[in-house]
Amino acid sequence: MESIKADDLVVVRGGVTVLDHLTFGVPAGTVTGLLGPSGSGKTTLLRVIVGVQKITSGTVTVLDRPAGEASLRHEFGYTTQTPSVYVDLTVAENVRYHAALHGKRRDAVDEAIASVGMSELEDRLVGKLSGGQRNRVSLACALVARPRLLLLDEPTVGLDPVLRRDLWALFKLLAAEGVTLLVSSHVMDEASRCDRLLLLRDGKLLTDDTPDGLRAVTGTHDLDEAFLRLVEHGEVAA
């Protein structure tokens, strides 16, 4: 079963093709990495899946419904590159606000805050937090709905190695519980943590494969090198 399906997806913005005939699926209950350099189209693709980016042609379905359908609003969580939190509210107040939007109770708030390691700072104003801490609050706001699908745009930017490790452990735990995660990153060393990889460059899909499958196709164990070989030799992994 696939939580997200794209069929011949094209997005043209300002006369520029941002996403170029993408076809792929994201299996349910997995952590899929959406990787590629800045400007490759990752954020635009996430916006398409959320339903806030106009599609030029092709189709995208999310949980078996057209992307953007109103009924999906309570079934996915989404974090942007810039944390979507209120700096004049505390950590707990931000998460409680999002919980209210989804009809969730206090236990969901406490669970979401604890899952991102912010319980000790729950009464602190977000405006007094570091960038990495704000990222974690934003993630807690996405988690509080207990969604079936999580779309995360560069969630580990600004985090130290220990926090990055802990968040990836959380992502794996959520996937084991049946949540589907699509995680955007430009850091290739995070690719090995994913169950499946979508590699984008200049709006084109270079590969849709597992990390091991990508290594096999490109003949290297190093995923950075594998990506370079796809770029330089035009190889496409099935």
PASEBA-1860 file (N, C-alpha, C; in nm, 3 decimals):
! residues 238
1> MESIKADD> 0.083/-0.119/0.000/0.000/0.000/0.000/0.087/0.125/0.000 ~ 0.048/0.226/-0.076/0.125/0.350/-0.086/0.044/0.466/-0.030 ~ 0.108/0.544/0.056/0.041/0.660/0.115/0.039/0.780/0.023 ~ 0.140/0.789/-0.064/0.149/0.899/-0.160/0.178/0.839/-0.297 ~ 0.106/0.886/-0.400/0.132/0.843/-0.537/0.136/0.966/-0.626 ~ 0.241/0.977/-0.705/0.250/1.083/-0.806/0.260/1.018/-0.942 ~ 0.184/1.070/-1.038/0.183/1.015/-1.173/0.206/1.127/-1.273 ~ 0.326/1.127/-1.333/0.361/1.223/-1.438/0.340/1.367/-1.390
9> LVVVRGGV> 0.385/1.395/-1.269/0.364/1.526/-1.206/0.455/1.633/-1.268 ~ 0.394/1.743/-1.308/0.467/1.857/-1.362/0.420/1.983/-1.289 ~ 0.517/2.064/-1.245/0.488/2.195/-1.189/0.574/2.298/-1.261 ~ 0.508/2.394/-1.323/0.577/2.504/-1.391/0.543/2.632/-1.317 ~ 0.645/2.707/-1.280/0.624/2.831/-1.206/0.707/2.941/-1.269 ~ 0.639/3.051/-1.312/0.711/3.161/-1.375/0.782/3.121/-1.502 ~ 0.723/3.024/-1.575/0.783/2.978/-1.699/0.896/2.879/-1.681 ~ 0.927/2.844/-1.556/1.035/2.748/-1.526/0.974/2.617/-1.478
17> TVLDHLTF> 1.020/2.505/-1.534/0.973/2.374/-1.491/1.044/2.338/-1.361 ~ 0.969/2.338/-1.251/1.026/2.311/-1.119/1.024/2.162/-1.088 ~ 0.918/2.093/-1.129/0.909/1.948/-1.117/0.876/1.892/-1.255 ~ 0.957/1.797/-1.299/0.956/1.755/-1.440/0.914/1.609/-1.454 ~ 0.783/1.586/-1.471/0.729/1.452/-1.500/0.772/1.348/-1.396 ~ 0.735/1.372/-1.271/0.770/1.280/-1.163/0.663/1.173/-1.145 ~ 0.708/1.049/-1.138/0.619/0.937/-1.108/0.686/0.853/-0.999 ~ 0.616/0.837/-0.887/0.674/0.760/-0.776/0.563/0.727/-0.676
25> GVPAGTVT> 0.596/0.640/-0.581/0.506/0.609/-0.471/0.583/0.605/-0.341 ~ 0.516/0.641/-0.233/0.576/0.636/-0.099/0.502/0.529/-0.019 ~ 0.568/0.416/0.011/0.501/0.307/0.082/0.455/0.348/0.222 ~ 0.342/0.296/0.262/0.289/0.324/0.396/0.380/0.264/0.502 ~ 0.391/0.333/0.616/0.467/0.281/0.729/0.617/0.277/0.708 ~ 0.668/0.367/0.625/0.812/0.373/0.599/0.863/0.514/0.620 ~ 0.996/0.525/0.633/1.064/0.654/0.631/1.127/0.669/0.493 ~ 1.073/0.757/0.412/1.127/0.782/0.279/1.201/0.914/0.280
33> GLLGPSGS> 1.324/0.912/0.234/1.405/1.033/0.228/1.386/1.102/0.094 ~ 1.358/1.231/0.099/1.349/1.315/-0.020/1.475/1.399/-0.023 ~ 1.571/1.357/-0.105/1.703/1.416/-0.099/1.743/1.482/-0.230 ~ 1.832/1.579/-0.216/1.882/1.651/-0.332/1.935/1.786/-0.290 ~ 2.015/1.850/-0.375/2.072/1.980/-0.340/1.966/2.088/-0.333 ~ 2.001/2.201/-0.273/1.909/2.315/-0.268/1.868/2.354/-0.409 ~ 1.738/2.382/-0.427/1.688/2.420/-0.559/1.648/2.304/-0.646 ~ 1.649/2.182/-0.591/1.617/2.065/-0.672/1.466/2.040/-0.684
41> GKTTLLRV> 1.386/2.109/-0.601/1.241/2.093/-0.608/1.179/2.023/-0.489 ~ 1.257/1.998/-0.384/1.206/1.922/-0.270/1.090/1.993/-0.200 ~ 1.109/2.121/-0.170/1.004/2.194/-0.099/0.880/2.208/-0.185 ~ 0.897/2.232/-0.314/0.782/2.241/-0.404/0.703/2.111/-0.405 ~ 0.773/1.998/-0.406/0.705/1.869/-0.405/0.626/1.851/-0.276 ~ 0.684/1.887/-0.163/0.611/1.877/-0.037/0.487/1.966/-0.039 ~ 0.498/2.085/-0.095/0.384/2.176/-0.104/0.274/2.119/-0.194 ~ 0.313/2.048/-0.298/0.215/1.981/-0.384/0.138/1.876/-0.303
49> IVGVQKIT> 0.212/1.797/-0.225/0.150/1.689/-0.147/0.056/1.747/-0.043 ~ 0.096/1.858/0.019/0.011/1.924/0.118/-0.114/1.983/0.052 ~ -0.099/2.025/-0.074/-0.213/2.080/-0.146/-0.213/2.230/-0.159 ~ -0.097/2.294/-0.136/-0.089/2.440/-0.144/-0.011/2.488/-0.267 ~ 0.034/2.394/-0.350/0.105/2.428/-0.472/0.025/2.381/-0.593 ~ -0.002/2.471/-0.685/-0.079/2.436/-0.804/0.001/2.341/-0.893 ~ -0.068/2.238/-0.943/-0.008/2.140/-1.034/-0.035/2.183/-1.178 ~ 0.069/2.175/-1.260/0.051/2.208/-1.402/-0.014/2.092/-1.476
57> SGTVTVLD> 0.036/1.972/-1.451/-0.024/1.852/-1.509/0.016/1.731/-1.426 ~ -0.052/1.618/-1.453/-0.029/1.498/-1.374/-0.120/1.494/-1.253 ~ -0.101/1.393/-1.168/-0.185/1.375/-1.050/-0.102/1.338/-0.929 ~ -0.153/1.373/-0.811/-0.095/1.331/-0.684/-0.209/1.290/-0.592 ~ -0.201/1.170/-0.538/-0.298/1.125/-0.441/-0.229/1.104/-0.307 ~ -0.301/1.136/-0.200/-0.250/1.124/-0.064/-0.352/1.046/0.017 ~ -0.309/0.932/0.071/-0.400/0.845/0.146/-0.527/0.816/0.064 ~ -0.504/0.789/-0.065/-0.607/0.751/-0.162/-0.706/0.862/-0.195
65> RPAGEASL> -0.668/0.987/-0.168/-0.751/1.102/-0.203/-0.666/1.206/-0.276 ~ -0.729/1.291/-0.356/-0.652/1.394/-0.426/-0.581/1.485/-0.326 ~ -0.454/1.518/-0.354/-0.379/1.609/-0.268/-0.456/1.739/-0.249 ~ -0.461/1.785/-0.124/-0.530/1.910/-0.095/-0.674/1.894/-0.053 ~ -0.728/1.773/-0.060/-0.868/1.753/-0.020/-0.885/1.786/0.128 ~ -0.994/1.854/0.161/-1.015/1.904/0.297/-1.013/1.793/0.401 ~ -1.059/1.675/0.365/-1.066/1.565/0.462/-0.929/1.518/0.509 ~ -0.823/1.559/0.440/-0.687/1.517/0.474/-0.625/1.602/0.585
73> RHEFGYTT> -0.684/1.714/0.617/-0.619/1.811/0.705/-0.583/1.756/0.841 ~ -0.663/1.664/0.893/-0.635/1.609/1.026/-0.555/1.479/1.018 ~ -0.513/1.440/0.898/-0.447/1.311/0.882/-0.298/1.322/0.849 ~ -0.250/1.445/0.829/-0.106/1.459/0.809/-0.053/1.576/0.891 ~ 0.077/1.565/0.924/0.148/1.674/0.988/0.254/1.724/0.892 ~ 0.281/1.855/0.898/0.373/1.917/0.802/0.459/2.020/0.873 ~ 0.590/2.009/0.858/0.679/2.112/0.910/0.755/2.173/0.793 ~ 0.763/2.306/0.794/0.834/2.378/0.689/0.978/2.402/0.732
81> QTPSVYVD> 1.061/2.451/0.637/1.200/2.480/0.669/1.210/2.586/0.777 ~ 1.123/2.688/0.770/1.116/2.789/0.875/1.010/2.747/0.975 ~ 1.047/2.727/1.101/0.951/2.677/1.199/0.823/2.760/1.204 ~ 0.708/2.695/1.196/0.578/2.762/1.199/0.525/2.765/1.341 ~ 0.586/2.850/1.423/0.547/2.860/1.563/0.534/3.008/1.601 ~ 0.463/3.033/1.711/0.441/3.169/1.757/0.545/3.202/1.864 ~ 0.627/3.304/1.836/0.739/3.335/1.926/0.693/3.397/2.057 ~ 0.570/3.451/2.062/0.521/3.513/2.185/0.441/3.417/2.272
89> LTVAENVR> 0.439/3.289/2.234/0.377/3.184/2.315/0.484/3.089/2.365 ~ 0.453/3.017/2.471/0.546/2.918/2.522/0.541/2.792/2.434 ~ 0.634/2.703/2.460/0.635/2.575/2.389/0.500/2.505/2.406 ~ 0.456/2.491/2.531/0.330/2.420/2.558/0.211/2.490/2.494 ~ 0.209/2.623/2.498/0.098/2.697/2.440/0.090/2.676/2.288 ~ 0.206/2.673/2.223/0.208/2.646/2.079/0.150/2.509/2.048 ~ 0.193/2.409/2.122/0.147/2.273/2.095/0.000/2.257/2.132 ~ -0.043/2.321/2.241/-0.184/2.315/2.278/-0.273/2.378/2.172
97> YHAALHGK> -0.225/2.486/2.112/-0.302/2.551/2.006/-0.326/2.455/1.890 ~ -0.219/2.385/1.846/-0.233/2.290/1.736/-0.318/2.170/1.778 ~ -0.307/2.131/1.903/-0.390/2.020/1.952/-0.538/2.056/1.943 ~ -0.570/2.181/1.979/-0.710/2.225/1.973/-0.763/2.223/1.831 ~ -0.677/2.258/1.733/-0.719/2.257/1.594/-0.759/2.117/1.548 ~ -0.696/2.017/1.609/-0.722/1.878/1.570/-0.810/1.804/1.670 ~ -0.861/1.876/1.771/-0.949/1.812/1.868/-0.879/1.714/1.960 ~ -0.749/1.739/1.987/-0.673/1.648/2.072/-0.665/1.702/2.215
105> RRDAVDEA> -0.650/1.611/2.312/-0.650/1.647/2.453/-0.508/1.666/2.506 ~ -0.499/1.698/2.635/-0.372/1.733/2.698/-0.270/1.620/2.690 ~ -0.315/1.495/2.698/-0.219/1.385/2.693/-0.143/1.383/2.561 ~ -0.209/1.422/2.452/-0.141/1.429/2.322/-0.038/1.540/2.322 ~ -0.068/1.651/2.391/0.025/1.763/2.401/0.151/1.720/2.475 ~ 0.133/1.659/2.591/0.247/1.615/2.672/0.332/1.513/2.596 ~ 0.265/1.422/2.527/0.335/1.318/2.452/0.417/1.379/2.339 ~ 0.360/1.475/2.266/0.430/1.537/2.154/0.552/1.615/2.202
113> IASVGMSE> 0.536/1.690/2.311/0.648/1.769/2.364/0.759/1.677/2.412 ~ 0.722/1.570/2.482/0.822/1.476/2.532/0.895/1.406/2.419 ~ 0.824/1.375/2.311/0.884/1.298/2.201/0.997/1.374/2.132 ~ 0.994/1.508/2.141/1.101/1.587/2.078/1.198/1.642/2.182 ~ 1.189/1.592/2.304/1.285/1.628/2.408/1.274/1.770/2.458 ~ 1.150/1.824/2.465/1.133/1.964/2.507/1.053/1.980/2.636 ~ 1.033/1.872/2.710/0.950/1.879/2.831/1.005/1.978/2.933 ~ 1.136/1.983/2.948/1.195/2.072/3.049/1.183/2.218/3.009
121> LEDRLVGK> 1.154/2.245/2.882/1.143/2.384/2.834/1.001/2.419/2.794 ~ 0.903/2.340/2.837/0.767/2.360/2.786/0.707/2.495/2.827 ~ 0.758/2.556/2.934/0.705/2.685/2.980/0.787/2.805/2.930 ~ 0.884/2.779/2.846/0.968/2.887/2.794/0.907/2.947/2.668 ~ 0.918/3.079/2.653/0.872/3.144/2.531/0.953/3.095/2.412 ~ 0.887/3.066/2.303/0.956/3.017/2.183/1.055/3.122/2.132 ~ 1.022/3.250/2.150/1.112/3.357/2.107/1.247/3.355/2.176 ~ 1.258/3.284/2.288/1.384/3.276/2.361/1.458/3.145/2.334
129> LSGGQRNR> 1.409/3.067/2.239/1.473/2.940/2.206/1.569/2.956/2.090 ~ 1.661/2.859/2.078/1.752/2.855/1.963/1.677/2.808/1.839 ~ 1.741/2.823/1.723/1.679/2.778/1.598/1.649/2.630/1.599 ~ 1.742/2.550/1.650/1.720/2.406/1.656/1.606/2.369/1.749 ~ 1.595/2.441/1.861/1.485/2.415/1.954/1.351/2.453/1.892 ~ 1.349/2.562/1.817/1.224/2.600/1.749/1.183/2.494/1.648 ~ 1.282/2.435/1.580/1.252/2.325/1.488/1.182/2.211/1.560 ~ 1.229/2.182/1.681/1.169/2.072/1.757/1.027/2.106/1.804
137> VSLACALV> 1.003/2.232/1.839/0.868/2.274/1.875/0.774/2.260/1.755 ~ 0.823/2.300/1.638/0.744/2.288/1.516/0.709/2.142/1.489 ~ 0.805/2.053/1.513/0.780/1.910/1.494/0.677/1.861/1.595 ~ 0.685/1.907/1.719/0.586/1.867/1.819/0.447/1.911/1.778 ~ 0.436/2.029/1.717/0.306/2.078/1.670/0.250/1.988/1.560 ~ 0.340/1.933/1.478/0.296/1.842/1.373/0.258/1.706/1.429 ~ 0.328/1.663/1.534/0.304/1.531/1.592/0.178/1.525/1.677 ~ 0.135/1.640/1.731/0.027/1.638/1.829/-0.105/1.586/1.769
145> ARPRLLLL> -0.120/1.596/1.638/-0.242/1.545/1.573/-0.242/1.393/1.564 ~ -0.127/1.331/1.598/-0.111/1.186/1.582/-0.149/1.145/1.439 ~ -0.079/1.205/1.342/-0.117/1.188/1.201/-0.077/1.053/1.143 ~ -0.141/1.018/1.033/-0.104/0.897/0.959/0.015/0.924/0.867 ~ 0.038/1.050/0.834/0.143/1.089/0.740/0.214/1.212/0.794 ~ 0.348/1.210/0.792/0.429/1.324/0.834/0.515/1.370/0.716 ~ 0.507/1.499/0.685/0.587/1.559/0.580/0.681/1.658/0.647 ~ 0.810/1.631/0.643/0.907/1.707/0.721/1.013/1.767/0.628
153> DEPTVGLD> 1.017/1.901/0.623/1.109/1.971/0.535/1.233/2.014/0.615 ~ 1.343/1.943/0.594/1.470/1.970/0.661/1.453/1.975/0.814 ~ 1.398/1.870/0.876/1.368/1.875/1.020/1.490/1.874/1.111 ~ 1.606/1.831/1.061/1.723/1.819/1.149/1.823/1.933/1.131 ~ 1.790/2.034/1.050/1.879/2.148/1.032/1.900/2.219/1.166 ~ 2.025/2.248/1.199/2.057/2.321/1.322/2.061/2.236/1.447 ~ 2.047/2.105/1.433/2.050/2.018/1.550/2.187/1.954/1.565 ~ 2.227/1.932/1.691/2.355/1.866/1.714/2.342/1.717/1.684
161> PVLRRDLW> 2.454/1.646/1.671/2.449/1.504/1.631/2.365/1.417/1.723 ~ 2.364/1.446/1.853/2.286/1.364/1.946/2.137/1.382/1.920 ~ 2.094/1.507/1.902/1.953/1.533/1.877/1.911/1.477/1.742 ~ 1.998/1.488/1.642/1.968/1.429/1.511/1.948/1.279/1.525 ~ 2.036/1.214/1.598/2.022/1.068/1.619/1.890/1.036/1.687 ~ 1.856/1.114/1.791/1.733/1.087/1.866/1.609/1.109/1.779 ~ 1.611/1.211/1.694/1.496/1.236/1.607/1.480/1.124/1.505 ~ 1.591/1.077/1.450/1.580/0.967/1.353/1.530/0.839/1.421
169> ALFKLLAA> 1.567/0.820/1.547/1.513/0.706/1.622/1.362/0.721/1.639 ~ 1.318/0.845/1.664/1.174/0.872/1.674/1.105/0.845/1.542 ~ 1.165/0.888/1.431/1.105/0.865/1.299/1.086/0.715/1.275 ~ 1.187/0.637/1.310/1.179/0.492/1.291/1.069/0.431/1.378 ~ 1.057/0.480/1.501/0.954/0.430/1.592/0.816/0.462/1.537 ~ 0.797/0.583/1.487/0.668/0.621/1.430/0.634/0.533/1.309 ~ 0.733/0.507/1.224/0.710/0.422/1.108/0.670/0.281/1.151 ~ 0.735/0.231/1.257/0.702/0.098/1.307/0.559/0.092/1.359
177> EGVTLLVS> 0.506/0.208/1.400/0.368/0.216/1.449/0.268/0.240/1.336 ~ 0.320/0.248/1.211/0.232/0.261/1.096/0.225/0.399/1.033 ~ 0.297/0.496/1.091/0.299/0.631/1.033/0.393/0.632/0.911 ~ 0.353/0.703/0.807/0.436/0.720/0.688/0.507/0.854/0.699 ~ 0.639/0.855/0.679/0.717/0.978/0.688/0.788/1.005/0.556 ~ 0.778/1.128/0.508/0.855/1.176/0.394/0.942/1.288/0.447 ~ 1.073/1.265/0.450/1.167/1.355/0.517/1.261/1.416/0.415 ~ 1.254/1.548/0.401/1.340/1.620/0.307/1.474/1.651/0.372
185> SHVMDEAS> 1.581/1.638/0.295/1.714/1.672/0.345/1.808/1.694/0.227 ~ 1.909/1.779/0.248/2.015/1.791/0.148/2.143/1.726/0.199 ~ 2.134/1.660/0.316/2.250/1.595/0.378/2.247/1.447/0.343 ~ 2.339/1.406/0.260/2.335/1.269/0.209/2.364/1.164/0.316 ~ 2.430/1.202/0.426/2.458/1.099/0.526/2.330/1.056/0.600 ~ 2.221/1.132/0.580/2.094/1.091/0.638/2.022/0.989/0.550 ~ 2.069/0.973/0.428/2.005/0.881/0.335/2.007/0.738/0.388 ~ 2.117/0.700/0.454/2.130/0.563/0.501/2.031/0.530/0.613
193> RCDRLLLL> 1.971/0.631/0.673/1.874/0.610/0.780/1.734/0.581/0.727 ~ 1.714/0.598/0.596/1.582/0.586/0.536/1.555/0.445/0.484 ~ 1.428/0.411/0.476/1.388/0.283/0.416/1.392/0.292/0.264 ~ 1.363/0.410/0.214/1.357/0.431/0.069/1.403/0.573/0.038 ~ 1.452/0.594/-0.085/1.507/0.723/-0.123/1.445/0.773/-0.253 ~ 1.409/0.901/-0.251/1.375/0.974/-0.373/1.483/1.080/-0.390 ~ 1.562/1.070/-0.497/1.669/1.167/-0.520/1.629/1.260/-0.634 ~ 1.626/1.390/-0.603/1.590/1.491/-0.702/1.711/1.576/-0.741
201> RDGKLLTD> 1.711/1.617/-0.866/1.808/1.716/-0.912/1.744/1.793/-1.027 ~ 1.743/1.925/-1.014/1.685/2.012/-1.117/1.542/1.971/-1.152 ~ 1.467/1.930/-1.052/1.328/1.895/-1.072/1.302/1.759/-1.131 ~ 1.407/1.683/-1.156/1.393/1.548/-1.213/1.420/1.443/-1.106 ~ 1.349/1.332/-1.117/1.369/1.222/-1.023/1.480/1.132/-1.076 ~ 1.594/1.132/-1.004/1.706/1.049/-1.046/1.689/0.904/-1.005 ~ 1.629/0.883/-0.889/1.610/0.745/-0.845/1.499/0.735/-0.742 ~ 1.434/0.622/-0.741/1.335/0.584/-0.640/1.371/0.442/-0.601
209> DTPDGLRA> 1.446/0.428/-0.491/1.505/0.298/-0.457/1.537/0.294/-0.308 ~ 1.575/0.176/-0.260/1.626/0.162/-0.124/1.773/0.205/-0.122 ~ 1.827/0.237/-0.005/1.971/0.266/0.001/2.057/0.152/-0.054 ~ 2.024/0.028/-0.019/2.102/-0.085/-0.070/2.086/-0.100/-0.221 ~ 1.965/-0.076/-0.271/1.944/-0.084/-0.415/2.024/0.021/-0.489 ~ 2.030/0.141/-0.434/2.108/0.248/-0.496/2.257/0.215/-0.496 ~ 2.304/0.157/-0.385/2.445/0.115/-0.381/2.475/0.010/-0.487 ~ 2.384/-0.085/-0.503/2.405/-0.193/-0.600/2.407/-0.140/-0.743
217> VTGTHDLD> 2.313/-0.050/-0.775/2.303/0.003/-0.911/2.425/0.085/-0.949 ~ 2.476/0.163/-0.851/2.588/0.253/-0.882/2.724/0.192/-0.852 ~ 2.727/0.075/-0.788/2.853/0.008/-0.763/2.940/0.072/-0.658 ~ 2.878/0.138/-0.559/2.954/0.198/-0.451/2.875/0.189/-0.322 ~ 2.945/0.176/-0.210/2.879/0.171/-0.080/2.856/0.310/-0.023 ~ 2.923/0.411/-0.081/2.911/0.548/-0.033/2.794/0.617/-0.103 ~ 2.693/0.661/-0.027/2.574/0.718/-0.089/2.600/0.855/-0.150 ~ 2.696/0.930/-0.096/2.737/1.055/-0.162/2.790/1.025/-0.302
225> EAFLRLVE> 2.877/0.926/-0.310/2.936/0.887/-0.438/2.829/0.832/-0.532 ~ 2.734/0.757/-0.475/2.626/0.703/-0.558/2.547/0.815/-0.623 ~ 2.517/0.919/-0.547/2.443/1.033/-0.601/2.523/1.102/-0.711 ~ 2.653/1.119/-0.689/2.738/1.182/-0.791/2.741/1.100/-0.919 ~ 2.745/0.968/-0.905/2.746/0.883/-1.024/2.614/0.894/-1.102 ~ 2.504/0.905/-1.030/2.376/0.925/-1.098/2.376/1.056/-1.176 ~ 2.431/1.160/-1.115/2.434/1.292/-1.179/2.526/1.292/-1.301 ~ 2.645/1.237/-1.283/2.748/1.246/-1.387/2.725/1.151/-1.503
233> HGEVAA> 2.667/1.034/-1.474/2.652/0.934/-1.579/2.508/0.915/-1.625 ~ 2.417/0.988/-1.561/2.278/0.981/-1.605/2.213/0.848/-1.575 ~ 2.269/0.774/-1.477/2.209/0.645/-1.440/2.079/0.670/-1.363 ~ 1.983/0.586/-1.385/1.857/0.597/-1.312/1.825/0.460/-1.253 ~ 1.810/0.457/-1.121/1.780/0.330/-1.054/1.631/0.305/-1.059 ~ 1.593/0.182/-1.087/1.449/0.147/-1.094/1.392/0.133/-0.956
END
